[in-house]
Amino acid sequence: MTDAFILDAVRTPRGRGRPDGSLHSITPIQLVAQALAALRDRTSLDTRVDDVILGCVTPVGEQGADIARIAALTRAMPRTCPASS
């Protein structure tokens, strides 16, 4: 069996996506891509990512697809890196 290691984890900010909410100007994909960038910057390790696993409470609308995969590709992660939500 292969060993698994969780190096780090982040949580995206909470807010409302309504026109008067604090997150109205950012898309779900951008929010996740920023979280992935924060993980990369925070760990400052030059290593490959073997997998991206994301929890998505309400997978509807723009975040109805595999948001983890789209965000990983947005962050220019290798196409060979699996990602799921």
PLY file of the C-alpha trace (Angstrom):
ply
format ascii 1.0
element vertex 85
property float x
property float y
property float z
element edge 84
property int vertex1
property int vertex2
end_header
0.00 0.00 0.00
1.17 3.53 -0.76
1.59 5.97 2.12
-0.56 9.09 2.06
0.48 12.39 3.58
-1.63 15.50 4.07
0.80 18.38 3.91
-1.60 21.22 4.60
-5.21 22.36 4.26
-6.98 25.70 3.90
-10.52 26.92 4.15
-11.91 29.56 1.85
-13.46 32.67 3.42
-17.14 32.71 4.21
-19.37 35.37 2.81
-22.39 36.00 0.68
-22.28 35.93 -3.09
-25.26 38.24 -3.40
-24.83 41.65 -5.06
-24.44 43.25 -1.62
-22.29 40.43 -0.18
-18.58 40.39 0.55
-17.82 37.75 -2.11
-20.00 39.10 -4.92
-17.07 39.92 -7.20
-15.31 36.53 -7.07
-16.36 33.32 -8.78
-16.22 29.92 -7.04
-13.40 28.84 -9.39
-11.34 31.93 -8.50
-11.94 31.32 -4.80
-10.63 27.75 -4.99
-7.72 28.77 -7.23
-6.70 31.35 -4.61
-6.85 28.67 -1.90
-4.58 26.41 -3.99
-2.16 29.29 -4.50
-2.18 29.99 -0.74
-1.29 26.36 -0.04
1.58 26.52 -2.50
2.90 29.79 -1.07
2.43 28.77 2.57
4.29 25.48 2.32
7.08 26.89 0.12
7.93 23.38 -0.97
8.91 22.73 -4.54
7.22 19.39 -4.90
4.58 17.84 -7.05
0.97 17.58 -6.00
-0.37 14.06 -6.36
-4.05 14.83 -5.80
-6.44 17.71 -5.07
-9.49 16.87 -2.96
-12.07 19.58 -2.36
-15.27 19.70 -0.36
-18.12 21.61 -2.00
-21.27 22.08 0.09
-23.61 23.19 -2.68
-22.56 21.89 -6.11
-24.98 23.92 -8.25
-24.62 26.52 -10.97
-21.05 27.57 -11.65
-19.70 25.18 -9.02
-21.83 22.28 -10.26
-19.04 20.73 -12.33
-15.86 19.29 -10.84
-14.75 22.59 -9.32
-11.54 21.07 -7.93
-10.40 19.97 -11.39
-11.22 23.29 -13.04
-9.47 25.25 -10.28
-6.40 22.99 -10.47
-6.16 23.61 -14.20
-6.68 27.35 -13.60
-3.67 27.29 -11.24
-1.62 25.67 -14.04
-1.22 22.38 -12.19
-0.21 19.48 -14.42
-3.05 17.84 -16.34
-1.89 14.54 -14.86
-2.78 15.71 -11.32
-6.15 14.25 -10.37
-8.64 16.56 -8.66
-12.13 15.85 -7.37
-14.81 17.50 -5.29
0 1
1 2
2 3
3 4
4 5
5 6
6 7
7 8
8 9
9 10
10 11
11 12
12 13
13 14
14 15
15 16
16 17
17 18
18 19
19 20
20 21
21 22
22 23
23 24
24 25
25 26
26 27
27 28
28 29
29 30
30 31
31 32
32 33
33 34
34 35
35 36
36 37
37 38
38 39
39 40
40 41
41 42
42 43
43 44
44 45
45 46
46 47
47 48
48 49
49 50
50 51
51 52
52 53
53 54
54 55
55 56
56 57
57 58
58 59
59 60
60 61
61 62
62 63
63 64
64 65
65 66
66 67
67 68
68 69
69 70
70 71
71 72
72 73
73 74
74 75
75 76
76 77
77 78
78 79
79 80
80 81
81 82
82 83
83 84
